[in-house]
Amino acid sequence: MGGSLIGTLALGFVLGLKHALDADHVVAVSTIVGRERSIWKAARIGAVWGVGHTASLFAAAVAVVLLRMRIPPALGAGLECGVGLMVMALGADLLWRIARGEIVVHSHPHTHGDSAPHSHDLVRHAHLHVHTRADAAESASHHGAGRRPFYVGLVHGMAGSAVLMLFVLGTISSPWAALLYVLVFGVGTIGGMLILSGLIGLPFAVASRRFSTLLGRIQLAVGLGSVVFGAVYTWHVAVSDGLIVALLQ
């Protein structure tokens, strides 16, 4: 493996880490992480999102690099517009669950030590959890990340594929090296989203343990912010980037 290819792959990994910081990614993941109070589960949500993003991105890479398919600009803009609508839907869904009281913080009591009724070694304490009825149906595992982050990442990966493909085709001559670049880029994105989601989950975790009222306010702010951001993002792509004009031509 040549030094130039190693340098290109290293750059791809760094760009993948940076790609995780895109505003639409942060907002979308925040609406999902906002339902959790565990930093570790928040980090897993980010990793699952990254896997979905990488899967659709790699599929697009195969289509463009190996099958020589061309991504029309209008299709790329349409997918970006779909991302904006999805972010709005995620924010609206979070607000709807808050309004219906489906997102609640409660504790599970646990007992440790000797099970005898009068034992002095008996220790009883509680673990806080955030639950939603929809999450219970979505995943059988109490501590699983669920399927939603994967699907959301899948949509983001398809929307962001056009620019990345142009970069890959313009700098790498070998198709197999180009696909390897996309995989390394995806690994960087997964790692970046894992770290970022854990950091996003930190205030939710702290608020759920110490300030339950503050937790509700943070969730409300995230929901409202997601709806506003999604609306602005969709408007920018549809109007400022000329998607509507392109469709009418």
C-alpha positions as CSV (number, residue, x, y, z in Angstrom):
1,M,0.0,0.0,0.0
2,G,1.6,3.2,-1.2
3,G,2.3,6.2,1.1
4,S,-0.1,8.4,-0.9
5,L,-3.0,6.0,-0.4
6,I,-2.3,5.7,3.3
7,G,-2.4,9.5,3.5
8,T,-5.6,9.6,1.6
9,L,-7.2,7.0,3.8
10,A,-6.0,8.9,6.9
11,L,-7.6,12.0,5.5
12,G,-10.8,10.1,4.9
13,F,-10.9,9.0,8.5
14,V,-10.4,12.5,9.7
15,L,-13.1,13.8,7.4
16,G,-15.4,11.1,8.6
17,L,-14.9,12.4,12.2
18,K,-15.6,15.9,11.0
19,H,-18.6,14.8,9.0
20,A,-20.2,13.6,12.3
21,L,-20.3,17.2,13.4
22,D,-22.6,18.4,10.6
23,A,-25.5,20.3,12.0
24,D,-28.2,18.1,10.6
25,H,-26.6,15.0,12.0
26,V,-26.3,16.6,15.5
27,V,-29.9,17.8,15.5
28,A,-31.3,14.5,14.3
29,V,-29.4,12.4,16.8
30,S,-30.3,14.8,19.6
31,T,-34.0,14.1,19.2
32,I,-33.3,10.3,19.7
33,V,-30.7,10.7,22.4
34,G,-33.0,13.1,24.2
35,R,-35.2,10.2,25.3
36,E,-32.3,8.5,27.1
37,R,-30.6,9.1,30.4
38,S,-27.6,6.8,29.9
39,I,-24.4,8.2,28.4
40,W,-23.4,4.7,27.2
41,K,-26.7,4.1,25.5
42,A,-26.5,7.5,23.9
43,A,-23.1,6.6,22.6
44,R,-24.5,3.3,21.2
45,I,-27.3,5.2,19.5
46,G,-24.6,7.4,17.7
47,A,-22.7,4.3,16.7
48,V,-25.8,2.6,15.2
49,W,-26.6,5.9,13.4
50,G,-23.1,5.8,12.0
51,V,-23.5,2.2,10.8
52,G,-26.7,3.1,8.9
53,H,-25.0,6.1,7.4
54,T,-22.0,4.1,6.3
55,A,-24.2,1.3,4.8
56,S,-26.1,3.7,2.5
57,L,-23.0,5.6,1.7
58,F,-21.1,2.4,0.7
59,A,-24.1,1.3,-1.4
60,A,-24.0,4.6,-3.3
61,A,-20.2,4.2,-3.7
62,V,-20.6,0.8,-5.3
63,A,-23.2,2.3,-7.7
64,V,-21.1,5.2,-8.7
65,V,-17.6,3.7,-8.6
66,L,-18.1,0.2,-9.9
67,L,-21.4,0.5,-11.9
68,R,-20.5,4.0,-13.2
69,M,-23.9,5.4,-12.3
70,R,-24.4,9.1,-12.1
71,I,-26.2,10.9,-9.3
72,P,-28.3,13.7,-10.8
73,P,-28.0,17.0,-8.8
74,A,-31.8,17.2,-8.5
75,L,-31.8,13.8,-6.8
76,G,-29.1,14.8,-4.4
77,A,-31.0,18.0,-3.6
78,G,-34.2,16.0,-3.2
79,L,-32.6,13.7,-0.7
80,E,-31.2,16.6,1.2
81,C,-34.7,18.1,1.3
82,G,-35.9,14.7,2.7
83,V,-33.4,15.0,5.5
84,G,-34.8,18.3,6.5
85,L,-38.3,16.9,6.5
86,M,-37.1,13.9,8.6
87,V,-35.5,16.2,11.2
88,M,-38.8,18.1,11.4
89,A,-40.7,14.8,11.9
90,L,-38.2,13.6,14.6
91,G,-38.6,16.9,16.5
92,A,-42.4,16.8,16.2
93,D,-42.5,13.2,17.4
94,L,-40.4,14.1,20.5
95,L,-42.8,17.0,21.2
96,W,-45.8,14.8,20.7
97,R,-44.5,12.2,23.2
98,I,-43.7,14.9,25.7
99,A,-47.2,16.3,25.4
100,R,-48.8,12.9,25.8
101,G,-46.6,12.1,28.8
102,E,-45.1,9.1,27.1
103,I,-41.5,10.1,28.1
104,V,-41.2,9.7,31.8
105,V,-38.5,9.3,34.4
106,H,-39.0,6.7,37.0
107,S,-36.9,4.5,39.2
108,H,-36.6,0.7,39.6
109,P,-35.8,-0.4,43.2
110,H,-33.1,-3.0,43.6
111,T,-32.0,-4.9,46.6
112,H,-28.4,-6.1,47.1
113,G,-27.0,-8.2,49.9
114,D,-28.5,-11.0,52.1
115,S,-32.2,-11.6,51.2
116,A,-33.1,-12.3,54.9
117,P,-35.9,-10.0,56.1
118,H,-33.9,-8.6,59.1
119,S,-30.4,-8.8,57.6
120,H,-28.3,-5.7,58.4
121,D,-26.4,-6.3,55.1
122,L,-29.5,-5.6,53.1
123,V,-28.9,-2.6,50.8
124,R,-31.8,-1.1,48.8
125,H,-31.5,1.6,46.2
126,A,-33.0,2.7,42.9
127,H,-31.9,3.1,39.3
128,L,-33.4,5.9,37.2
129,H,-34.6,5.1,33.7
130,V,-36.4,7.0,30.9
131,H,-39.0,4.9,29.1
132,T,-41.4,5.4,26.2
133,R,-44.1,2.9,25.2
134,A,-42.9,3.1,21.6
135,D,-39.4,2.3,22.6
136,A,-40.7,-0.9,24.3
137,A,-42.3,-2.0,21.1
138,E,-39.3,-1.0,19.0
139,S,-36.8,-3.1,20.8
140,A,-37.1,-6.1,23.0
141,S,-33.9,-5.3,24.9
142,H,-34.3,-2.8,27.8
143,H,-30.9,-1.4,27.1
144,G,-30.7,-1.7,23.3
145,A,-30.2,1.2,20.9
146,G,-33.2,0.2,18.7
147,R,-33.6,0.4,15.0
148,R,-34.6,4.0,14.6
149,P,-31.0,5.4,14.7
150,F,-30.0,3.0,11.9
151,Y,-32.8,4.1,9.7
152,V,-32.1,7.8,10.3
153,G,-28.4,7.3,9.6
154,L,-29.4,5.4,6.4
155,V,-31.3,8.4,5.1
156,H,-28.5,10.8,6.0
157,G,-26.0,8.6,4.2
158,M,-28.0,8.6,1.0
159,A,-28.5,12.4,1.1
160,G,-24.8,13.1,1.7
161,S,-23.4,10.7,-0.9
162,A,-23.1,12.9,-4.0
163,V,-20.4,15.3,-2.7
164,L,-18.4,12.5,-1.2
165,M,-18.5,10.5,-4.5
166,L,-17.3,13.5,-6.4
167,F,-14.4,13.8,-4.0
168,V,-13.5,10.1,-4.3
169,L,-13.6,10.0,-8.0
170,G,-11.5,13.1,-8.4
171,T,-8.6,11.9,-6.2
172,I,-8.5,8.1,-6.4
173,S,-7.9,6.2,-9.6
174,S,-8.4,2.7,-8.4
175,P,-12.1,1.8,-7.8
176,W,-11.2,-0.7,-5.0
177,A,-9.1,2.0,-3.3
178,A,-12.1,4.4,-3.7
179,L,-14.4,1.9,-1.9
180,L,-11.8,1.4,0.8
181,Y,-11.7,5.1,1.3
182,V,-15.5,5.2,1.7
183,L,-15.3,2.4,4.3
184,V,-12.5,4.3,6.3
185,F,-14.6,7.5,6.0
186,G,-17.5,5.5,7.4
187,V,-15.5,4.2,10.3
188,G,-14.5,7.7,11.1
189,T,-18.1,8.8,11.0
190,I,-19.1,5.9,13.3
191,G,-16.4,6.9,15.8
192,G,-17.3,10.6,15.6
193,M,-21.0,9.9,16.2
194,L,-20.3,7.6,19.1
195,I,-18.3,10.2,20.9
196,L,-20.6,13.1,19.9
197,S,-23.8,11.2,21.0
198,G,-22.2,10.4,24.3
199,L,-21.5,14.1,24.9
200,I,-25.0,15.0,23.8
201,G,-26.4,12.4,26.2
202,L,-24.4,13.9,29.2
203,P,-26.8,16.8,30.1
204,F,-29.8,14.4,29.7
205,A,-28.2,11.9,32.0
206,V,-27.3,14.6,34.6
207,A,-30.7,16.2,34.4
208,S,-32.6,12.9,34.7
209,R,-30.7,12.0,37.9
210,R,-30.8,15.3,39.7
211,F,-33.2,17.7,38.0
212,S,-36.2,16.0,36.5
213,T,-37.9,19.3,35.7
214,L,-34.8,20.5,33.8
215,L,-34.8,17.3,31.8
216,G,-38.3,18.0,30.5
217,R,-37.2,21.6,29.5
218,I,-34.2,20.3,27.7
219,Q,-36.3,17.7,25.8
220,L,-38.8,20.4,24.9
221,A,-36.0,22.7,23.6
222,V,-34.5,19.9,21.5
223,G,-37.9,19.1,20.0
224,L,-38.7,22.7,19.2
225,G,-35.2,23.3,17.9
226,S,-35.4,20.3,15.6
227,V,-38.7,21.4,14.1
228,V,-37.3,24.9,13.4
229,F,-34.0,23.6,12.1
230,G,-35.7,21.1,9.8
231,A,-38.0,23.8,8.4
232,V,-35.1,26.2,7.7
233,Y,-33.0,23.4,6.2
234,T,-35.8,22.2,3.9
235,W,-36.5,25.8,2.8
236,H,-32.9,26.4,2.1
237,V,-32.5,23.3,-0.1
238,A,-35.9,23.7,-1.9
239,V,-35.6,27.4,-2.5
240,S,-32.1,28.8,-2.1
241,D,-30.4,25.8,-3.7
242,G,-32.9,25.8,-6.6
243,L,-34.6,22.4,-6.1
244,I,-38.1,23.7,-6.9
245,V,-36.8,25.6,-10.0
246,A,-35.0,22.4,-11.2
247,L,-38.1,20.3,-10.8
248,L,-40.2,22.8,-12.7
249,Q,-37.8,23.0,-15.7
